[in-house]
């Protein structure tokens, strides 16, 4: 209903535009009167009807194109800091005001309308661009003045610290790494620098998991929400909830990668498949599992270790044991030692992105 009302208003506006435009031209240029005022009046009505019909039919196309343009503009503007956009807007307004004053002077000096109009247009474009450039170049000076005036309090020291960290890419958390929980411990150590960003659509997914009828999923979802509360309230790290969403992308993982591209940030995850897709799309990823594998003690062939064989392996006579950190040990000939704690001699180590696997045999 609202859409029809809008189309009707656009049609009326087209009629008024066509009608008044022709009457204006008829008044200014006598050769458009076509012999009489009545005939010119009829032509004005006809032109208004034609323009109204054209605008009425073009309304859906114009509205759709406008929405697409606004969406593209919103995506592009999201790539720049809000301070830059604000300063650029102020510089543009100041530049256009100065151009208005100059164009009035030009129209007074240059009596030829066409030339004065072209010069005024050039002045508006130049002064608008010049105002944006000047305001953006003054950004650093404004920030320096602001920091110098706030050095006395601890809150301002924290603010200047954030300014120093401005060049550090933001870290965007996905659902799996939040539920995993190790990210909170890593943040405590100080190895994560910069701002942590938690997308709203990830929060919604966590909420959905926490409200699941499945007990295991419900526990995992609530654990993820508890981890977020710990990160936000107990840790000395900046956390931001991003309201940015991409309605045209249904999958959460795809939204996450798109958000990382827009914000020029890094995705923190422990999802192996998401890691691979991110690498394909050129998005930087911090994989918690890769970090855990990197800091595990290195097992060297010929080294001895003590482990308990807990189950049978896939191959004949194989037994499976685990280290305290969860690393799997495939013991050749360990099936007969099921349930026993034995000394294992390492024969080889297989390192993969999914984890580390140790092969060994019982030491006689």
N, C-alpha and C positions, 0 to 999 in steps of 0.2 A: 504494500500500500504506500509506504513512504517513498519507495523507488518511483512509483507512478506519479506521486505528487512532485518529486524532484524533476522528473522528465517534463511534467506539465509546466513548471516554472521556467525551465530552460527553453521550452517552446515559446512561452510568452515573452521571455527576454529576447529571443531571436526575432519575434515579430516587432517588438518595440525598437530593436536595433535597426532592422531593415527599414521600417517606416520612417523613423527619425533621420536616419542617414540619408535617405533619398530626399526628404524635405530640406535638409540642410544643403545638400548639393544643388537642389533646384533653386534655393534662395541665392546661393553664391555664384552659380553658373547658369545663366539664363538659357543657354542652348539645350539644357536638359529638361525644360518645361514641356516640350512636345506640344506647344501651341496654346495650352490653356491651363489654368490652375486646377480645374476639376479633373482634367486628364492626368495631370501630375499627381494629384491626390489619389486617384485610382491606382496609378502605377506604384505609388508608395505602399498602398495596402497590399497589392499583389506581391511586391518585393518582400514585405514583412511576412506574408504567408509562406512564401517559398523558403525564406531563411529560417522561419519557425519550424517548418517541416524537416529541413536539412538537419538542424540542431537536435530536433526530437529524435530522429533516426540515428544520429551519430552519438547520442548520449551514452549508450552501453559501452561502445568502443572507447570513448574518451575516458569514462570512469575506470574501465579496466586498465587502460594504459597509464592513467594517473596513479592507480594503486601499485602497479608494477614499478613505476618511477619512484614513488615514495618508499617502497620496500628496498629498492636498490640504493637509494639515498640513505636510508636508515642503516643498511649494512655497511656502506662506505664510511658513514660518520662514526659508526661504532669502532672503527679501527683507530681513531684519533682520540687523544685525551680530551675530556670535557673542558679543561682549562684552555686548550688551544682553540676549541670551537667557540668558547665564550669570548676570548680575546679577539679572534678573527671577526666575529660578528660586530663587536664594538668598533674595531678598526674599519670595517666596511661601512657602518653607519656614519662614522666621522668623515670618511672619504667621500661618501655620497652627499653629505651636507656641504662640504667644501666645494664639490663639483657643482652643486646647485647655485652657489653664490658666483662661481666663476662663469657658469653658463649664462647667468643673467648679465654679467659684464660683457660676454661675447656677443649676445644678441643686441646689446646697446651699441657696440662698436661696429659689428658686421651687419649691414642692413639687408643683405641678401638672405632670405629665409632658408634656402636649401643649404648654403655653405654654413650658416650659423647652426643649423640643426645637426649637420655632420660633425662640426667641431664640438658641439655640446655632447653628442653621443661619445665621441672619443674621450672627452674630458671625464665623463661619468665612468667609463670603463677603466681609464688610467688611474683615477683617484680612488676608485673602489679597490683595485688591485694593490695600489700603493699603501692604502690604509691597512689592508690585511697583512701585508709584508712587514710594515713598521710595527704593528701590534705584536705579531709573533716573534719578531726579533727582540722586542723589549721584554719578552716573557722571562728570560733568565735573570734580567736585572730586577724585575719585580719580585721574583722568588728570592733573590739574594737579600733584597731589602727586608722582605718578610721574615727571612730566617735571622737576620741580624737583630731585628726587633723582638725576637722571641727566644733568645739564648738563655734567659735568666731562670726559667722554670723547667721542671722536669717534663711537663707535658710538651713544651716546645722542643725540648731535646729529642723527645720521641718523634715529633713531627719532622725535625731535620734529619733524623735517622731514616725516616721513610723517604725523604727526598734523595738521600744517598742511595737507597735501594731501588730508586726509580728505574734504573736500567736493568734490573734483574727480572727475567721473565716470570710471569705468574704461574703457579702450579695449580692445575685443574684436577680435582679428585673425581674418580669414577666410583660407581656403586660398589664394585668388588673390593677395591682397596679400602673403602670406608668400613665395610663389614669385616674385612680381614683384621683390622685393628692395629697392625704393626706401624701404620703411618703415625699414630700418636706417639709411640715410643721413639720413632726416628725424629719427629719434631722436637721431642724433649732433648735429644742430644745436640740439636743445633745444626744438623747437617742439611736441613731444608731451609733455603734462603728465599726471601721474597714473599709475596702474598699468596695465600691459599684461597682458591676460588671454588665454591661449591655451587654448581648450577641448580636452579630451582627445579628443573625436571629430574635431576638426580634425587633431590629431596622428596619429590613426589613418588618416585619409584621406591625409595626406602620406606615411605609411609605406606605404600601399597603392600610391600613385603611384610611390614610389621603388623598389618591388619589381616594377613592371610589366614585362612582356616587351617592350613598345614602348620603343625606345631614347630617343625624344624625351621621353616621359612620365617615364622613369626619371631622365633628366638633370634635368628640372624638379623632380621630387620631392626629389632629393638636394640641389638648389640651395636648396629651401625649408628643408630640415633644417639646411643650413649657415648660412642666414640666421638661423634661430632660435638656433643656437649663438652666433653673433656678438652678437645682441641680449642673450642671457642672460649671457654671460661677459665681453664687452668693453665694453658700454655701461653708463653709470651711470643705470639706470632699473629700477624694480621690475617683475619679471615673475612671474606666478602661473600655474600649470597648474591649470585648473578641472576637477575630477572630475565636475562636474554633467552629467548626461545626461538625455535624455527618450526613453525606450524606445518611447513611443507615437507618436513622430514619426520617420519613416524618413529624410527628406531632411536633409542637413547644413545647407543654407541656412536651412531652417525651424527647426532646432534652434538655430542661431546667433541668429536673431531672438528666439526664445523666451528664450534665455539673457540677451540684452540687456534684455528686458522684466523678467525676474526680478531681475537685478542693477542695473537702472536705469543701464546703461552705454551706450556708443556703439560702433557697429560700424565698423571700419576696413576698407575694401574698395576694389577698382577694378573690381568687377563691376557693369556698368550695370543689368542686370536685377534683381540683388539690391538695388541702390540704390532702384529704383522700388518694389519690393515692401515694402521697409523704410519708405519714406515713406507708403505706403498703410496700414501697420500702426502708424504713429506712432512708429517707432524712429528715433532720431537716427543719422545716418551721416556718416562722414568719408571722402570719396571721393578717393583719391590722384590720379586723373586730373583731377578738378576743381581740385585744388590745383596740379597741373602746368600746367593751362590758365590758371589765374589769374596765375601768375608768368611766363608767356611774354611776350616783347616784343610790344607792340601794333603791328599793321600798320595804317597809315592809307592810305585811298585816295589815289592820287597819289604814294605813296612808291615808290622804286626799290629793288630787291634783286637779287642775283646768285644764280642757281640753275642746276642742270644738269637738262635734260629727259631723263628716264630711260625713259619708256614712253608709249604712246599713251593718250589719254583715251577715254571712252565716246562722246562726241559727235564729229562730223566736225571735223577739223583741230585737235582738242584734244591737248595734251601734258601730262604729269604730271611735276612736279618736287617735291623735298622740301627743307625747311630742315634744318639740323643737328639741331634738336630733334625732328624727325619730322613737323612740320607739313606737310600736303600743299598744293601749289600747283597749281591748275588753270590752265594757260596756254592761252588762246584763240588759236588759230593757231600753236601750238607744235609740231604734229606734224612739220613740215618741219625743225625744229631738233633732232630726236632725237639724243641723244648729245652735244649741244653745251652749253656753259656760256654762258648769255645773260643780259642784263639784262632784268628783268621789271618792268613798271609795274603796281602794284596798282590794281585797279578796285573791288573790294569784298571784305569779310571776312564769313564766316558763322561765328557762334559757336554751338555746340551742346553739350549735356552730354557727348557722346561725344568732343568735341575741337573744334579750330578749323580752318577751311578757308579758304584764300586764293584769290581769283580774280584773274587778271591777264592781261596780253598782252605780247608782246615789244615792247621799246622800239626804235623805228626809229632 
